[in-house]
C-alpha cells in the first residue's frame, strides 16, 4: 500500500476528525498550509500533523491557564 503524502480537504477532514468549515477556516487564516495542484487543493500530511499538534498544544495551554492561581 502506498503511503499518502498529501490529502484533499475532504480526506484531511476525515483523517483529522474535524468539520469541513473548521478545516477551511484554518486554511483561510493560514494556520493550515495548503497548495494547489492544478485545480485541486492539497494539504501535505506533515502540515496536517503539525496543525493538529498546535491545536493540541493550544488546548493544553488553555486548560492550564485556568488552573493558575
HELIX and SHEET records of a PDB file:
HELIX    1   1 UNK A    9  UNK A   16  1                                   8    
HELIX    2   2 UNK A   20  UNK A   29  1                                  10    
HELIX    3   3 UNK A   45  UNK A   65  1                                  21    
SHEET    1   A 3 UNK A   6  UNK A   7  0                                        
SHEET    2   A 3 UNK A  40  UNK A  44 -1                                        
SHEET    3   A 3 UNK A  35  UNK A  37 -1                                        
END                                                                             
